[in-house]
Amino acid sequence: MNGSHNLGVDDLSLTGPARRMVEIARANHSATIPEPGFIHLQSRVYRPPDSGFVSNQKKTMARSSKTRLLYTLCSSAKTAPSPSPPPRSSPTTALLLLRPFSAGGSSAARARDEKDAAPWWKESMERLRNIGISAHIDSGKTTLTERVLFYTGRIHEIHEVRGKDGVGAKMDSMDLEREKGITIQSAATYCTWKDYQVNIIDTPGHVDFTIEVERALRVLDGAILVLCSVGGVQSQSITVDRQMRRYEVPRLAFINKLDRMGADPWKVLNQARSKLRHNAAAVQVPIGMEDDFQGLVDIVQSKSYYFHGSSGEKILTEEVPPNMEALVAEKRRELIEVVSEVDDRLAELFLADEPITSAELEGAIRRATIARKFIPVFMGSAFKNKGVQPLLDGVLSYLPCPTEVSNYALDQKNNEEKVMLSGTPAGPLVALAFKLEEGRFGQLTYLRIYEGVIRRGDSIINVNTGKKVKIPRLGRMHSNEMEVGSFVLYSMLLFNLSGNSRGTCRANSCCIWCRLCFRLHFVIDPDYYFVSPGDTFTDGSVRYTMTSMNVPEPVMSLAVSPVSKDSGGQFSKALNRFQREDPTFRVGLDAESGQTIISGMGELHLDIYVERIRREYKVDATVGKPRVNFRETVTQRAEFDYLHKKQTGGQGQYGRVTGYIEPLPHGSATKFEFENMIVGQAIPSNFIPAIEKGFKEAANSGSLIGHPVENIRVALTDGASHAVDSSELAFKLAAIYAFRKCYPEARPVILEPIMLVELKAPTEFQGTVTGDINKRKGVIVGNDQDGDDSVITAHVPLNNMFGYSTSLRSMTQGKGEFTMEYKEHLPVSQDVQMQLVNNHKASKAAE
């Protein structure tokens, strides 16, 4: 048969691993010892045509004598007692797997066929986890991440958030973070645990930096919700859990700080069920508590773990302690009952009263967790190096891999129809830019690749702007460190092509890289500053867009100005950069005073940016008094009929608009609506956009205190135009004056931001604290007891909360603490409205 035909490897429709096997065999100039189901041909090796391995145009060869000979060889290969190794052959010798044709083919051969039929990326996908760590402030998120990096070998020494060595935790890379002991920016990293790639985003816990949590959860496949075993479910815990629900993120719960005095994990578990409405159950039981905390019992595996060594790196596995067998059996039965309520397969075993193995229980927990019907609860103490490794095992066992998560795009070519993305390299490129950052590496854009392939040097399209962007470099981040190489990114897979990637991947090796925790490095070019968080990128073959993350509105403003006029350029550069990076940080100009106004989520949020301007740009700024972002709205319908007529020689101005304004229904998705209800051509259609623009411009400044008007609907019912004098400017001015004329008749009111305040103080100070809340015109909505402390929940106007931190410390001898977050805008009382209006008039008169 040698040399009897001329079909080469390229004539076969080989792809992926099969082609690579052929090429390797040809390069080695050697044959391989045959195995059952393999056949060797000295010049060529073929798979029978009906197997689908040969292209359609070669199927006609099945009738040829050569192909019949192949069938004969395949059949005889099975009965051959011991096929001898073929002789060393020419470079064209290859090895391919042939499917056995007899009905009695071995199951091993069929298994090999099924394995080969699986996509080449499937196994790597299954060994990938993309997770985030979120919690209330001071619950131990960054401390937990530090231990994860240490146990996975990513770092070789543990540093504390407020450590005495002054180094600080790896993920808190900013000097401000280490000084204040809080996380300000989310940070990305990656590590390997038991041959699984785990990509992590550590997020802030303070409510002022909630946008960092929003955009991280928008692109994650799973999350860990950290709860304090003493503080329990706190205000930001509720907020973070709500964000996880919004983006449908499966999650684990980790009850931290079991070594602290007053730790009670079962109380926290009950709070999670009542306050967070979690269908949750413990998968671990602590051995001891507080100072006596020694280890954990794994309820699923019925094993106990003890953590030894200077950093808890040595784990001793033993049987369940005899004195805890009854408690563990009770908690295991509780776990099975809770999971069986949401998993049918486990329910059948439970109702049949059959013994449930550890593998069956683990599989049921995984299915229920991925379906977001159950939340397994882990326990430990990150600071004392206990319980972190079992938590990592839980991430691998219970959180989904990327292919187990459904992601959808909106097809802009088909009226924004939802399209499910496969998450494979085979599809067109679809990527979401969810974060921008500018620093010592230039401008960096965080992307999540949902589908397709991205390579260094590729040109990709920003669907939102239509601009084409070329990719000069790809890199992956480890906190504030970037590793750059020549990579090809296949959705979640990374191939190192050049071998010069500073040790991240060897040449011709396959590495898994985070779909989301890498940064795409753009060169410093003006065009790149048009990239915004939430932009979607494709390869141009499709016009898909991803739904963006939720961005809360700012609630507080400050007037800022540089001390030195010479530093105005650096000052403007800093504000432009921070506004690009943080969607909740807004910069504006007060038209009346000419002051620069910065707006954000709270006092800490704005103070951090003022301090960063001073440190990073060497610009000292003068800060004015905080200003609350009030809003105005109307409470009843008001008619308008306004004629704008002006004649100054030559073409004049003429435009008449008639209609009404009215309040939008409560809970409307939009804050401003314009509806053209004109029948006929009383106003030419080309002037309608100018009229809408005029009403929007007028609504930017209400007549009461000059703040924007929201929740308003404008209906245009009639009007008039002039053949010569009418213009877009004339109708725009007519709309502005019409709005100002009818606005007072709509009974406008002022809206102020209301904050959800949760404060905790010893019970002995409860009366004093409650009285102070009432003085600030707050409404107390909850009062719970937590040991010796009172936990008070109230709705308080933001305008009355300035300086509250100092007041609370004075009232409680430094023992009280509080958190607050924006809840909604509500109308102010009549006396407050009169006071605000009078102050506004006085300030205008003074100017």
Secondary structure by P-SEA (a helix, b strand, c coil): ccccccccccccccccaaaaaaaaaaaacccccccccbbbbcccccccccccccccccccccccaaaaaaaaaaaaaaaccccccccccccccbbbbbccccccccaaaaaaaaaaacccaaaaaaacccccccccccccaaaaaaaaaaaaccccccccccccccccccccccaaaaaaccccbbbbbccccccbbbbbbbbbcccccaaaaaaaaaccccbbbbbbccccccaaaaaaaaaaaaacccbbbbbcccccccccaaaaaaaaaaccccccccccccccccccccccccccccbbbbbbcccccbbbbbcccccaaaaaaaaaaaaaaaaaaccaaaaaaaaacccccaaaaaaaaaaaaaaccbbbbbbbbcccccaaaaaaaaaaccccccccbbbbbbcccccccbbbbcccccccbbbbbcccccccccbbbbbbbcbbbbcccbbbbcccccbbbbbcccccccccccccccccccccccccccccccccccccbbbbbbcccccccccccccccccccccccccccccccccccbbbbbcbbbbbbbccccaaaaaaaaaaaaaaacccbbbbbcccccbbbbbcccaaaaaaaaaaaaacccbbbbbcccccbbbbbbcbbbbbbbbbbbbcccbbbbbbbbbccccccccccccbbbbbccccccccccaaaaaaaaaaaaacccccccccccbbbbbbcccccccccccaaaaaaaaaaaaaaaccccbbbbbbbbbbbbbbccccaaaaaaaaaaaaccccccccccccbbbbbbbbbcccccaaaaaaaaaccccccbbbbbcccccccaaaaaaaaaaaaaaaaac
